[in-house]
Amino acid sequence: MRLFAFIVIVAAFCACSDSASKPDDKLVAAFVEMRVAESLYGGEAPMSRLVRRDIMNKYGYTREQFVKEVDKVLDDETRWIAFQQAVSDRIDSLLGIPKVVKVDAKKGKK
């Protein structure tokens, strides 16, 4: 019985830690597009506001929901690091930059 309880606790812990570290792909995509729009059109230009509104509609967010979701990620350092890595990966993939594959120097394998 103790073994079963231990396994359940470990499984629950692992499930929670994995879900907390995996960023929401929809939020990552919306965040990247918002930053691109901001870079292209500026922060306050009328065209920028129109493009940002279209991005929010595309991903199903209101402005308030988007800000709330980003704030949740900002408030948790672990989630923020994973989120920023996902953002970097998405930008790299859009630019056609291949993903870095870590190589174990001792074994010479990926």
N, CA, C and O of each residue as an XYZ file, in Angstrom:
440
protein
N       0.820     -1.193      0.000
C       0.000      0.000      0.000
C       0.869      1.264      0.000
O       0.554      2.239     -0.683
N       1.942      1.241      0.757
C       2.841      2.392      0.795
C       3.473      2.637     -0.570
O       3.616      3.779     -1.008
N       3.845      1.557     -1.224
C       4.451      1.677     -2.547
C       3.474      2.318     -3.526
O       3.854      3.181     -4.317
N       2.222      1.891     -3.469
C       1.201      2.449     -4.349
C       1.019      3.940     -4.077
O       0.947      4.736     -5.014
N       0.944      4.324     -2.798
C       0.779      5.731     -2.442
C       1.982      6.551     -2.915
O       1.822      7.665     -3.414
N       3.178      5.995     -2.756
C       4.387      6.673     -3.197
C       4.368      6.888     -4.711
O       4.706      7.971     -5.190
N       3.977      5.867     -5.457
C       3.915      5.962     -6.918
C       2.900      7.020     -7.356
O       3.156      7.789     -8.283
N       1.757      7.051     -6.686
C       0.729      8.036     -7.017
C       1.248      9.451     -6.744
O       1.040     10.353     -7.555
N       1.911      9.646     -5.624
C       2.441     10.966     -5.280
C       3.507     11.396     -6.280
O       3.508     12.540     -6.737
N       4.411     10.486     -6.620
C       5.467     10.806     -7.588
C       4.858     11.127     -8.953
O       5.273     12.083     -9.608
N       3.888     10.341     -9.378
C       3.239     10.586    -10.672
C       2.537     11.939    -10.688
O       2.612     12.671    -11.675
N       1.857     12.268     -9.598
C       1.179     13.561     -9.515
C       2.186     14.704     -9.538
O       1.966     15.719    -10.199
N       3.272     14.540     -8.827
C       4.311     15.571     -8.803
C       4.907     15.775    -10.191
O       5.079     16.908    -10.640
N       5.217     14.682    -10.861
C       5.793     14.777    -12.214
C       4.806     15.402    -13.189
O       5.191     16.216    -14.029
N       3.559     15.033    -13.084
C       2.545     15.584    -13.985
C       2.405     17.079    -13.772
O       2.269     17.833    -14.736
N       2.437     17.515    -12.528
C       2.313     18.943    -12.238
C       3.535     19.703    -12.724
O       3.402     20.780    -13.306
N       4.703     19.167    -12.498
C       5.903     19.888    -12.900
C       6.038     19.952    -14.407
O       6.526     20.955    -14.926
N       5.628     18.927    -15.127
C       5.684     18.948    -16.586
C       4.705     19.952    -17.169
O       5.040     20.687    -18.097
N       3.488     19.983    -16.622
C       2.488     20.887    -17.175
C       2.847     22.341    -16.889
O       2.527     23.226    -17.683
N       3.501     22.591    -15.773
C       3.883     23.960    -15.441
C       5.016     24.449    -16.346
O       5.100     25.643    -16.635
N       5.880     23.547    -16.791
C       7.014     23.971    -17.581
C       6.714     24.013    -19.080
O       7.488     24.595    -19.840
N       5.620     23.415    -19.517
C       5.269     23.404    -20.937
C       4.407     24.617    -21.253
O       3.264     24.703    -20.804
N       4.950     25.559    -22.028
C       4.170     26.757    -22.344
C       3.031     26.460    -23.325
O       3.086     25.507    -24.102
N       2.018     27.291    -23.264
C       0.866     27.185    -24.152
C       1.275     27.640    -25.553
O       1.661     28.792    -25.750
N       1.188     26.735    -26.514
C       1.616     27.038    -27.886
C       0.830     28.199    -28.494
O       1.383     29.004    -29.244
N      -0.461     28.282    -28.170
C      -1.290     29.371    -28.694
C      -0.806     30.718    -28.151
O      -0.732     31.703    -28.886
N      -0.482     30.748    -26.866
C       0.010     31.985    -26.260
C       1.372     32.367    -26.838
O       1.633     33.543    -27.091
N       2.225     31.390    -27.045
C       3.540     31.651    -27.632
C       3.382     32.253    -29.031
O       4.024     33.252    -29.357
N       2.535     31.647    -29.846
C       2.331     32.137    -31.211
C       1.763     33.558    -31.207
O       2.213     34.415    -31.968
N       0.777     33.799    -30.348
C       0.187     35.136    -30.265
C       1.217     36.153    -29.777
O       1.284     37.267    -30.297
N       2.013     35.780    -28.792
C       3.039     36.667    -28.241
C       4.053     37.046    -29.319
O       4.423     38.213    -29.449
N       4.500     36.053    -30.089
C       5.477     36.321    -31.153
C       4.876     37.256    -32.202
O       5.521     38.219    -32.617
N       3.658     36.980    -32.627
C       3.030     37.842    -33.633
C       2.819     39.256    -33.112
O       2.957     40.221    -33.863
N       2.485     39.386    -31.824
C       2.311     40.719    -31.247
C       3.635     41.487    -31.264
O       3.653     42.681    -31.562
N       4.722     40.822    -30.954
C       6.033     41.479    -30.954
C       6.466     41.854    -32.367
O       7.067     42.909    -32.571
N       6.169     41.008    -33.335
C       6.499     41.323    -34.730
C       5.697     42.542    -35.180
O       6.236     43.452    -35.810
N       4.407     42.551    -34.852
C       3.561     43.698    -35.226
C       4.067     44.975    -34.573
O       4.092     46.033    -35.202
N       4.465     44.874    -33.324
C       4.987     46.040    -32.614
C       6.276     46.547    -33.264
O       6.504     47.754    -33.356
N       7.111     45.612    -33.712
C       8.360     45.998    -34.377
C       8.102     46.647    -35.733
O       8.778     47.605    -36.109
N       7.127     46.125    -36.459
C       6.841     46.640    -37.794
C       6.098     47.969    -37.778
O       6.414     48.867    -38.559
N       5.116     48.098    -36.896
C       4.220     49.246    -36.940
C       4.382     50.217    -35.771
O       3.770     51.285    -35.766
N       5.196     49.859    -34.786
C       5.333     50.704    -33.604
C       4.269     50.367    -32.584
O       3.385     49.548    -32.835
N       4.362     51.005    -31.431
C       3.445     50.670    -30.346
C       2.121     51.389    -30.381
O       1.116     50.834    -29.936
N       2.081     52.618    -30.898
C       0.867     53.426    -30.789
C       0.241     53.819    -32.121
O      -0.792     54.488    -32.138
N       0.832     53.426    -33.212
C       0.286     53.783    -34.525
C      -1.073     53.118    -34.728
O      -1.292     51.999    -34.264
N      -1.988     53.801    -35.421
C      -3.307     53.209    -35.669
C      -3.225     51.842    -36.353
O      -3.989     50.934    -36.025
N      -2.295     51.697    -37.306
C      -2.145     50.408    -37.983
C      -1.721     49.327    -36.991
O      -2.169     48.184    -37.085
N      -0.873     49.682    -36.059
C      -0.423     48.737    -35.040
C      -1.599     48.234    -34.208
O      -1.695     47.043    -33.915
N      -2.478     49.134    -33.835
C      -3.649     48.742    -33.037
C      -4.561     47.811    -33.822
O      -5.100     46.853    -33.267
N      -4.735     48.088    -35.102
C      -5.575     47.223    -35.938
C      -4.966     45.827    -36.074
O      -5.669     44.821    -35.979
N      -3.667     45.780    -36.294
C      -2.985     44.491    -36.447
C      -3.039     43.701    -35.139
O      -3.287     42.495    -35.148
N      -2.807     44.383    -34.016
C      -2.873     43.694    -32.717
C      -4.273     43.142    -32.464
O      -4.420     42.035    -31.947
N      -5.290     43.901    -32.821
C      -6.665     43.428    -32.649
C      -6.907     42.172    -33.492
O      -7.533     41.218    -33.031
N      -6.403     42.182    -34.730
C      -6.557     41.017    -35.603
C      -5.833     39.788    -35.039
O      -6.330     38.666    -35.140
N      -4.674     40.009    -34.455
C      -3.926     38.896    -33.852
C      -4.711     38.319    -32.677
O      -4.818     37.101    -32.540
N      -5.255     39.182    -31.836
C      -6.042     38.716    -30.688
C      -7.248     37.906    -31.166
O      -7.556     36.853    -30.609
N      -7.927     38.404    -32.198
C      -9.071     37.670    -32.754
C      -8.633     36.323    -33.324
O      -9.315     35.316    -33.137
N      -7.510     36.306    -34.012
C      -7.001     35.076    -34.624
C      -6.782     33.977    -33.585
O      -7.083     32.810    -33.835
N      -6.260     34.355    -32.424
C      -5.948     33.369    -31.384
C      -7.021     33.264    -30.309
O      -6.862     32.510    -29.349
N      -8.110     34.009    -30.460
C      -9.237     33.880    -29.541
C      -9.052     34.553    -28.190
O      -9.630     34.117    -27.195
N      -8.252     35.609    -28.146
C      -8.044     36.350    -26.910
C      -8.701     37.719    -26.998
O      -8.793     38.317    -28.070
N      -9.154     38.196    -25.853
C      -9.414     39.623    -25.736
C      -8.106     40.228    -25.241
O      -7.204     39.503    -24.821
N      -8.002     41.540    -25.288
C      -6.776     42.182    -24.794
C      -6.548     41.823    -23.330
O      -5.425     41.525    -22.921
N      -7.620     41.854    -22.549
C      -7.526     41.571    -21.120
C      -7.090     40.129    -20.865
O      -6.267     39.875    -19.986
N      -7.638     39.192    -21.625
C      -7.258     37.781    -21.461
C      -5.785     37.571    -21.806
O      -5.070     36.856    -21.104
N      -5.342     38.196    -22.884
C      -3.952     38.052    -23.305
C      -3.013     38.592    -22.234
O      -2.043     37.932    -21.863
N      -3.300     39.784    -21.741
C      -2.469     40.393    -20.703
C      -2.477     39.527    -19.450
O      -1.437     39.344    -18.818
N      -3.633     38.994    -19.088
C      -3.745     38.135    -17.896
C      -2.890     36.875    -18.049
O      -2.191     36.478    -17.118
N      -2.949     36.248    -19.230
C      -2.164     35.033    -19.470
C      -0.664     35.317    -19.448
O       0.104     34.543    -18.878
N      -0.246     36.413    -20.059
C       1.164     36.776    -20.054
C       1.613     37.108    -18.628
O       2.720     36.747    -18.228
N       0.760     37.791    -17.862
C       1.097     38.107    -16.475
C       1.277     36.848    -15.635
O       2.156     36.799    -14.774
N       0.450     35.826    -15.877
C       0.606     34.553    -15.152
C       1.988     33.960    -15.404
O       2.644     33.462    -14.489
N       2.410     34.024    -16.651
C       3.722     33.489    -17.007
C       4.826     34.346    -16.383
O       5.815     33.815    -15.878
N       4.660     35.652    -16.419
C       5.655     36.564    -15.842
C       5.835     36.363    -14.342
O       6.934     36.538    -13.817
N       4.775     36.002    -13.667
C       4.814     35.852    -12.211
C       5.490     34.569    -11.746
O       5.749     34.410    -10.554
N       5.776     33.665    -12.651
C       6.392     32.381    -12.293
C       7.685     32.236    -13.087
O       7.656     32.044    -14.302
N       8.814     32.329    -12.400
C      10.113     32.312    -13.075
C      10.316     31.047    -13.907
O      10.843     31.113    -15.018
N       9.907     29.916    -13.383
C      10.069     28.652    -14.116
C       9.262     28.666    -15.411
O       9.759     28.277    -16.467
N       8.021     29.115    -15.318
C       7.179     29.193    -16.518
C       7.727     30.234    -17.496
O       7.685     30.024    -18.709
N       8.240     31.352    -16.978
C       8.750     32.412    -17.838
C       9.946     31.931    -18.645
O      10.048     32.222    -19.836
N      10.848     31.200    -18.010
C      12.025     30.693    -18.718
C      11.605     29.733    -19.835
O      12.102     29.824    -20.958
N      10.695     28.821    -19.525
C      10.206     27.883    -20.542
C       9.468     28.625    -21.656
O       9.598     28.283    -22.831
N       8.694     29.640    -21.278
C       7.962     30.435    -22.260
C       8.927     31.165    -23.193
O       8.738     31.156    -24.410
N       9.944     31.786    -22.639
C      10.911     32.510    -23.451
C      11.687     31.569    -24.378
O      12.019     31.938    -25.505
N      11.971     30.364    -23.903
C      12.634     29.384    -24.768
C      11.732     29.003    -25.939
O      12.188     28.878    -27.075
N      10.441     28.821    -25.642
C       9.485     28.493    -26.703
C       9.352     29.656    -27.689
O       9.237     29.433    -28.894
N       9.367     30.885    -27.190
C       9.302     32.065    -28.056
C      10.532     32.110    -28.959
O      10.417     32.346    -30.162
N      11.704     31.883    -28.379
C      12.946     31.878    -29.172
C      12.907     30.786    -30.236
O      13.291     31.016    -31.383
N      12.443     29.600    -29.855
C      12.344     28.493    -30.815
C      11.385     28.844    -31.951
O      11.653     28.546    -33.115
N      10.270     29.476    -31.605
C       9.284     29.847    -32.638
C       9.868     30.891    -33.591
O       9.702     30.782    -34.806
N      10.538     31.881    -33.058
C      11.152     32.904    -33.906
C      12.213     32.273    -34.803
O      12.276     32.564    -35.997
N      13.042     31.412    -34.224
C      14.066     30.730    -35.023
C      13.441     29.911    -36.143
O      13.942     29.905    -37.267
N      12.340     29.216    -35.834
C      11.704     28.398    -36.869
C      11.114     29.278    -37.972
O      11.146     28.907    -39.145
N      10.580     30.433    -37.603
C      10.042     31.347    -38.610
C      11.143     31.924    -39.482
O      10.927     32.201    -40.662
N      12.325     32.104    -38.902
C      13.468     32.642    -39.648
C      14.239     31.554    -40.386
O      15.151     31.848    -41.158
N      13.870     30.297    -40.149
C      14.556     29.188    -40.809
C      15.877     28.810    -40.163
O      16.714     28.158    -40.786
N      16.064     29.219    -38.910
C      17.290     28.876    -38.192
C      17.126     27.483    -37.600
O      16.179     27.241    -36.852
N      18.041     26.555    -37.924
C      17.898     25.196    -37.395
C      18.051     25.175    -35.879
O      18.789     25.970    -35.296
N      17.336     24.249    -35.264
C      17.372     24.093    -33.813
C      18.712     23.496    -33.403
O      19.214     22.580    -34.053
N      19.285     24.013    -32.331
C      20.567     23.523    -31.828
C      20.348     22.170    -31.167
O      19.449     22.004    -30.343
N      21.175     21.216    -31.539
C      21.104     19.881    -30.956
C      22.285     19.730    -30.021
O      23.437     19.885    -30.425
N      21.985     19.422    -28.756
C      23.045     19.258    -27.777
C      23.772     17.943    -28.014
O      23.147     16.909    -28.248
N      25.093     17.991    -27.951
C      25.924     16.793    -28.161
C      26.645     16.505    -26.861
O      27.239     17.393    -26.249
N      26.583     15.245    -26.450
C      27.295     14.815    -25.255
C      28.759     14.623    -25.650
O      29.078     13.719    -26.423
N      29.643     15.463    -25.127
C      31.060     15.442    -25.502
C      31.726     14.123    -25.129
O      32.645     13.675    -25.815
N      31.274     13.506    -24.057
C      31.876     12.258    -23.605
C      31.562     11.098    -24.550
O      32.416     10.257    -24.830
N      30.336     11.072    -25.028
C      29.893      9.958    -25.854
C      29.918     10.288    -27.335
O      29.891      9.378    -28.163
N      29.968     11.556    -27.688
C      29.954     11.957    -29.083
C      28.622     11.717    -29.740
O      28.538     11.580    -30.961
N      27.552     11.663    -28.917
C      26.204     11.411    -29.432
C      25.327     12.599    -29.131
O      25.636     13.428    -28.276
N      24.204     12.664    -29.865
C      23.200     13.705    -29.655
C      22.363     13.368    -28.458
O      21.454     14.120    -28.107
